[in-house]
Amino acid sequence: MRITGLVPAAGRSTRMRGVDKLLLAVNGQPLLRRSVLRLLASGVDHVVVIIDAQFPLRYECLADLDVETVRIHAARPALSTSLKRGLKCVEEDIAGLLIHLPDMPDITTADINKVLAARSPDCLVRGASPEGEPGHPVLVPRCFFHLFATITGDQGLVQVMKKGNYPTRQVPLAGRHSHRDLDTPEDWQSWQKSQDVPV
């Protein structure tokens, strides 16, 4: 089962109060580059990164990596915009799409590979907390690709699938790996103090 990794990186960091969170440095690397490198080191076969054309520095920080970068032009790019555009890059022989959000700093290559190892042709696979709360990354098999057409705004595919009660397999990940995201300056400060994963 060949898998494409999709990084939806077109968000505008509006809650960061003027700072582009995906370019903030973690041990000298922009967060976006660090997230993409971890995905590249995993078992996915192809990586697609969706970037808002208004953020050329995001594109530049990935320029030397073996990824397919797609620039979109949207007045208000939303998560659904990136997901739908990314789906268009999936080749016919790809069996699934792994969605890896770039602002989730705790997700490691090992976490991604755990999710990949649980893949199934007819089941959604999600990273989860040790307590069983579903989170990210999310692996979507081809049989559910048609559902991308139903999402709007910042709605992700998992919300649609939850309403439809589709089969889902959860993969427990350590700590807050499957849930911690960095949306605000306060989130960043809290995470920098914890640093509970290798960078």
Phi, psi and omega in degrees: 000103178283138186236135171262135174265129181245126177247105178280100187239041182254000180295157187257010175053040185296333182276357179271005174056056174094359181249137176277104185297330183287349177255356176295140188274138171238110185051043174086359180243137173303142181306320180299312180298317180300317180294318181292322178299321179294323177290319178299327181281355182271192183271012177289157184263342186201141181238130177241132178239125179261124185230138174290131182301340180283358181237069184297333180293332175295316178298316184296325182288351179247002191303329183266006183262154182276069179227158174264112179260132182239122178266131178247154178240105181219139180299319179222080182297132180239171180303318181298325178300313181295318182295315180294321179292320179296324180298328180294342180270356183280125180285162186295333182268007179277130185269344182196164181236120178262118181266120184237107182285130188283350181259020177251092193287343184275345182289121182259171174300321179297322177297314180300317180293329175296318178293318179298323182294338181266009187295151181214147181289348185224027184214134173288137179241132183226140167295152182214163175286165177301336180274355177099011177279120184293143181210231183231164357290169182237130179249120184250117178287159185303328184297345179252007182300330182297340181287343178300331181293344185265353184271149180220160176057220180269018177284133176266172182293330185295328178295319179295317182291328178297318179295327181273357179056046179281154181297134183224137176245129181257141180241109181295132176243156186293151171051229180255022184307318186278355187231334186288122172234163186245092184256334186231163175303327179293322176300316180298313181299318180295316181293318180299329177286331184275308179040059186269006180228156176295142182263000000 
